[in-house]
């Protein structure tokens, strides 16, 4: 946490075997994004077949995994993204793509079972309006407003990627079964970490950036 290194020590309980059908670069993109998405979609929201799931920042590293996990569970998925990423989301078999630059998602959807929020701020506050009563809001950014959750009669949780042998194992098996595909857009040598950060902080990034020692 908080730094980069060529080598580090890790507790055995936090490890799982990497998928057999991807290389080390794609495997390296999975743990943080995968655990965050899995904890939200599989554990906290416990998405079920037939449910309606709205994913904000759907083309991002976490959002793209969240979409695939929701589809594995048999849910119908709606994703918000700029026009640049619409075709990419269609490749992930998103049922409906909303261009947040030209459309208000609350005008397009309602009675959503789960909102997976990767944006926060005003987007998160507006998301309460589209949830059905008893629905679930999962945030990977700002901590949800407990008052708004109570006002709209929904459950709201914040996800932090806690190391998990169990969730990593689930993700690894899904990748090996071609049900989840990691998305790596850029790779940088460790010495160019500053460039990687600037790219990441610019937003609108598709998938993950991987640093290579």
C-alpha positions in Angstrom: 0.0 0.0 0.0 1.3 3.4 -1.0 4.3 2.5 -3.1 5.9 0.4 -5.8 8.6 -2.2 -5.7 10.1 -4.9 -7.9 9.7 -7.4 -5.0 7.5 -7.5 -1.9 6.3 -10.0 0.7 2.7 -11.1 0.9 0.8 -13.2 3.4 0.0 -16.7 2.0 -3.6 -16.3 3.0 -3.9 -13.4 0.5 -2.7 -15.4 -2.5 -4.3 -17.6 -5.2 -3.0 -19.3 -8.3 -3.0 -17.1 -11.4 -5.3 -18.1 -14.2 -3.7 -20.5 -16.6 -4.9 -18.9 -19.8 -3.5 -15.4 -19.4 0.0 -13.9 -19.2 1.6 -12.3 -16.2 0.6 -8.8 -17.4 -3.1 -9.5 -17.6 -2.9 -11.5 -14.4 -1.3 -8.6 -12.6 -4.3 -6.4 -13.6 -6.8 -8.6 -11.8 -6.3 -8.6 -8.0 -7.3 -5.0 -7.0 -9.9 -4.4 -9.6 -11.2 -8.0 -9.4 -11.5 -8.1 -5.7 -13.2 -4.7 -5.6 -15.7 -5.7 -8.2 -16.3 -9.2 -6.7 -16.8 -7.9 -3.2 -19.4 -5.4 -4.4 -21.2 -7.5 -7.0 -20.9 -11.0 -5.6 -20.8 -10.4 -1.8 -22.4 -7.2 -0.8 -25.0 -6.9 -3.6 -25.3 -10.6 -4.1 -26.5 -10.0 -7.7 -29.0 -12.6 -8.9 -30.3 -13.8 -12.3 -32.8 -11.4 -13.8 -31.8 -8.4 -11.7 -31.1 -5.0 -13.3 -27.6 -3.6 -12.5 -26.4 -0.1 -13.4 -22.6 0.3 -13.5 -21.1 3.8 -13.6 -17.6 4.2 -15.1 -18.4 1.0 -16.8 -15.3 0.9 -19.1 -12.8 1.4 -16.3 -10.7 -1.3 -14.7 -13.2 -2.1 -11.9 -16.3 -1.3 -13.9 -15.4 -3.7 -16.7 -14.9 -6.6 -14.2 -18.1 -5.7 -12.4 -20.1 -5.9 -15.6 -18.7 -9.3 -16.4 -19.4 -10.6 -12.9 -23.0 -9.4 -13.1 -23.4 -11.1 -16.4 -22.0 -14.3 -15.0 -24.8 -14.1 -12.4 -27.4 -13.7 -15.1 -28.2 -10.0 -14.5 -29.2 -7.4 -17.1 -26.5 -4.7 -17.1 -26.6 -1.1 -18.0 -23.4 0.9 -18.3 -22.6 4.6 -18.4 -19.6 5.7 -20.5 -18.5 8.3 -23.0 -19.2 7.5 -26.7 -15.6 6.5 -27.1 -16.2 3.4 -25.1 -19.6 2.3 -26.3 -18.3 -0.4 -28.7 -16.0 -1.7 -26.0 -19.0 -2.1 -23.6 -21.0 -3.9 -26.3 -18.1 -6.4 -26.6 -18.7 -7.0 -22.9 -22.4 -7.8 -23.8 -23.7 -4.8 -21.9 -27.5 -4.7 -22.5 -27.8 -0.9 -22.6 -25.1 1.8 -22.9 -25.8 5.3 -21.7 -23.7 8.2 -22.9 -23.3 10.3 -19.8 -22.1 13.3 -21.9 -25.4 13.6 -23.7 -28.0 11.7 -21.6 -29.1 11.7 -18.0 -29.2 8.1 -16.8 -32.1 8.8 -14.5 -34.1 9.7 -17.6 -33.3 6.3 -19.2 -33.6 3.8 -16.4 -35.7 3.1 -13.2 -36.4 0.4 -10.7 -32.7 -0.7 -10.7 -31.8 -3.5 -8.3 -28.1 -2.6 -7.9 -26.1 0.5 -8.7 -22.3 0.0 -8.8 -20.8 3.4 -8.6 -17.3 4.2 -9.8 -17.8 8.0 -10.1 -19.1 9.3 -6.8 -20.2 12.9 -6.2 -23.4 14.1 -7.9 -23.6 10.9 -10.0 -23.9 8.9 -6.8 -26.5 11.2 -5.3 -28.6 11.0 -8.5 -28.3 7.2 -8.4 -30.6 6.9 -5.4 -33.5 8.0 -7.6 -33.2 5.1 -10.0 -33.0 2.4 -7.4 -36.1 0.4 -6.4 -37.0 0.3 -2.7 -34.8 -2.3 -1.1 -32.2 -1.9 -3.8 -28.5 -1.7 -3.2 -25.9 1.0 -4.0 -22.3 0.0 -4.0 -19.7 2.7 -4.1 -16.0 2.3 -4.8 -15.4 6.0 -4.5 -17.0 8.3 -1.9 -18.7 6.7 1.2 -22.5 6.7 0.5 -24.7 9.1 2.3 -26.5 7.1 5.0 -29.3 9.7 5.2 -30.1 9.5 1.5 -30.0 5.7 1.7 -32.6 5.8 4.5 -34.7 8.4 2.6 -34.9 6.2 -0.5 -35.2 2.9 1.5 -32.2 1.3 0.0 -29.0 -0.3 1.2 -25.7 1.5 0.6 -22.2 0.2 1.1 -18.6 1.3 0.4 -16.1 -1.2 -1.0 -12.4 -1.3 -0.3 -10.3 -4.0 -1.9 -9.4 -6.1 1.0 -7.0 -9.0 0.1 -9.0 -12.2 -0.3 -7.8 -15.7 -1.2 -11.4 -16.7 -1.7 -12.4 -13.9 -4.1 -9.1 -14.2 -6.1 -9.8 -17.9 -6.5 -13.2 -17.3 -7.8 -11.9 -14.7 -10.3 -9.1 -17.0 -11.4 -11.6 -19.8 -12.2 -13.9 -17.4 -14.1 -10.9 -16.2 -16.2 -9.9 -19.7 -16.9 -13.5 -20.5 -18.1 -13.4 -17.4 -20.4 -16.3 -15.9 -18.4 -14.2 -12.9 -17.3 -11.6 -11.3 -19.4 -9.0 -8.8 -17.9 -8.6 -5.6 -19.9 -5.1 -4.0 -20.1 -4.9 -0.8 -22.1 -1.4 0.4 -21.3 1.9 -1.0 -19.9 4.8 1.1 -18.6 8.2 0.2 -17.2 8.5 1.0 -13.5 10.7 3.9 -14.2 7.8 5.7 -16.0 5.4 5.4 -13.1 4.8 9.2 -13.2 3.6 9.0 -16.7 1.3 6.2 -15.8 -0.2 8.2 -12.9 -0.8 11.2 -15.1 -2.6 9.0 -17.6 -4.7 7.4 -14.9 -5.6 10.6 -13.2 -6.8 12.0 -16.5 -9.9 9.8 -16.3 -11.7 8.1 -19.2 -9.3 5.2 -19.1 -10.4 1.9 -20.5 -9.4 -1.1 -18.4 -6.1 -1.1 -16.4 -2.6 0.2 -16.6 0.2 -2.3 -15.6 3.7 -1.4 -14.5 6.5 -3.8 -15.6 9.7 -4.1 -13.5 
